[in-house]
Amino acid sequence: MSRAAYPNNNQTQAQPDSGTLLCNVHIVSPQGIIPGGWLLLQDGCIAALGTAEDALPEAGHCIEGQGGLVLPGFIDIHVHGGAGRDFMEADEAGLDAITGFHAGHGTTAMLATTLTASRAELTGVLKQVSRYMQRPMPYARLLGVHLEGPFINIRHKGAQNPEHIITPQTEWLDEWAEAYPGLIKIHTLAPEVAGAPPYIARLAAHGIIPALGHSDASFAEVSHAADQGLCHAVHTFNAMRPFHHREPGAAGAVLTDDRITAEVIADGHHAHPAAIKLLVRSKGPDRVLLITDAMAAAGLGPGDYELGGLPVVVQDGIARLRGTDSLAGSTLTMAQAFRFMVREVGVPVEQASRMASLNPARRLGISAMTGTLESGKRADVLLMDAQLNVSRVWIGGRELTKK
């Protein structure tokens, strides 16, 4: 994996690292939970890990974990903002605010996710994120951009601005790919709209993940799109044609096509726990990805906000377009989604960790570097207490300072 695929520029080691040892912790590993284990972080990587029977290595700093859980950092591939800021309008300070807020809740890497907007606005986001990624990133690191829209179906627009919904424009894609190579990681579109099949093939040729979203596609149309390269679905069940036993629709195709990985917003508002349980049973724990779809209101209280130029009201933690029942993103954090999966859906901790870390890393092609706690991988690490609250965060081996 090239350095460009996972930029390593959020810190520099000015002096040799004597190491940080986390001891008396339960380590969530790919092989299961290691009780009473230890983990050594050194030079930005996981240097070693072991069980209670193994001798503790020397380290400059030792942290008593008090039986807490140690997990790989969360990777959020679909997030629009937080702490009052949105990726569509964020300057450097705004990007710091968003990544800093989510880092405090366990997200160590993320994709800056856009909304349906004009060509100029989307180009501006690409320019800003590209520039930001070239400098040291102090909080959760941006891995690239997830373009959500504007090539979607107006029938399932959700909280996307209808003024900017258009058919796929290959010229835009080619221009973006040339100007910002490797920056766009995922592009969400409706595969049934005019021009979508060749556009999907073009995305795949550029190495960009074609994703289904805001779509009224039939089962057959999604299957055909998968033949062209479509391999991912955003916020499953939301803003897509629902399942019917005679026409399984987009939801039915996502549930049954093993070529497609599936995001889910696990907040209890976007999908019932039983629906999420059905998704996990259908796709298996290796093809489900937790996301937040968080908007600017994440981390703030109730009130009036804006999403993509549309008015949003947040009440009781639920964001809706003003005057409608339409959900407008979420106020979710990855830590909350993780807890919901364990407590409300009944997913084992190891599987919930996979959905929040390893599966996104695999989807982005960076699992050789991150997503699990293994020797040699990046030290993107969380310490959680018995109530599954995030207590400490390390990003590239550097502990996050609470803001």
BELTAWO-V585541 format. One line per field, one symbol per residue. psi: psi as a letter, one per 20 degrees, with the letter a starting at -180 (. if undefined). burial: + if it has 9 or more other ideal C-beta (glycine too) atoms within 8 Angstrom, else -. A space follows every 10 residues. Layout:
BEGIN
psi: ???
burial: ???
END
This chain:
BEGIN
psi: pqhhhnpmki rqohrpoiqp porlqoporh iapoqkaqpp ppkjrohrqa rhiqpprqqh pppoikjrpp rqqqoojnph arkjqqhhjp aghghggghg ghhikioiqr poprrpargg gghhgggggg ghiirpoibp ppibqoooaj mrphhlhckq oihjprqpnh ggghgghghm pigohqopro iiqpigghhg hgghhijpop qpqlqkqrgh hggghhhiip jqpqmphplq prpqihniag ghgghioiip qpqqomiigh pqhhhhgggg hghqiijppp rhkqahipir aqapaqokjq pqpppkjppq ppjrjpqmbr kqrhgggghg ggghhkpqgh hhgghifggh gghikjiihr irnqpirqmo qqpqahjkqp hqppokippp pp.
burial: ----+++-++ +-----+-++ +++-+++++- --++-+++++ ++-++++-++ +-----+-+- --+-+--+++ ++++++++++ +++-++++-+ ---+++++++ ++++++++++ +++++++--- +++-++++++ +++---+-++ ++++++++++ +++--+++++ +--++--+++ -+++-++--+ --++++++++ +++-++++++ ++++-+-+++ +++++++++- ++++++-+++ ++++++++++ +------+++ +++++-+--+ +++++++--+ +-+-++++++ --+-+-++++ ++++++++++ ----++++-+ -+++---+++ ++----++++ ++++++++++ ++-++-+-++ ++++++++++ ++++-++-++ ++++--++++ +++++--+-+ -+++++++-+ ---
END
